[in-house]
Amino acid sequence: MTLFTNLSEKEKGNYLTEKVSLNNTMNSFLYFYPLADKEFIAGNYDLQLLFNSMILSGTKT
């Protein structure tokens, strides 16, 4: 997490764009396949929380 706060705004944007795209794909999968394993659903949720945490940590002053 501390590495992310040391990145430039452009680097943060590039990283999150790539990762959020993957996360959107996983969300789409879960929407069309609601019988996915609970571990997959929980992991996807945890990943969303991590991304939100990373975004918010970059806004600290």
C-alpha positions in Angstrom: 0.0 0.0 0.0 2.8 2.4 0.8 4.3 1.9 -2.7 1.0 2.9 -4.3 1.0 6.2 -2.4 4.5 7.0 -3.7 3.5 6.6 -7.4 2.8 9.5 -9.6 -0.8 10.3 -10.5 -0.3 9.0 -14.0 1.2 5.7 -12.7 -1.7 5.3 -10.2 -4.2 5.9 -13.0 -2.5 3.4 -15.3 -2.4 0.7 -12.6 -6.0 1.2 -11.6 -7.3 1.3 -15.1 -5.7 -2.1 -15.8 -6.9 -3.6 -12.6 -10.4 -2.1 -12.6 -10.9 -3.5 -16.1 -10.1 -7.0 -14.8 -12.5 -6.4 -11.9 -15.3 -5.3 -14.3 -14.8 -8.6 -16.2 -15.1 -10.5 -13.0 -18.3 -8.6 -12.0 -19.7 -9.3 -15.4 -19.0 -13.0 -14.9 -20.7 -13.0 -11.5 -23.7 -11.3 -13.0 -24.2 -13.9 -15.7 -23.1 -16.8 -13.5 -24.7 -16.3 -10.0 -23.8 -19.9 -9.0 -20.1 -19.1 -8.8 -18.1 -20.4 -5.8 -18.5 -18.4 -2.6 -14.7 -18.0 -2.5 -14.7 -16.4 -5.9 -17.5 -14.0 -4.9 -15.7 -13.1 -1.6 -12.4 -12.7 -3.4 -14.0 -10.3 -5.9 -15.5 -8.3 -3.1 -12.2 -8.1 -1.2 -10.5 -6.9 -4.4 -13.1 -4.1 -4.8 -12.4 -3.0 -1.2 -8.7 -3.1 -1.9 -9.0 -0.9 -5.0 -11.2 1.6 -3.1 -8.7 1.6 -0.2 -5.9 2.3 -2.7 -7.7 5.2 -4.3 -8.6 6.8 -1.0 -5.1 6.3 0.4 -3.8 8.3 -2.5 -6.0 11.3 -1.5 -4.6 11.6 2.0 -2.8 14.9 2.8 
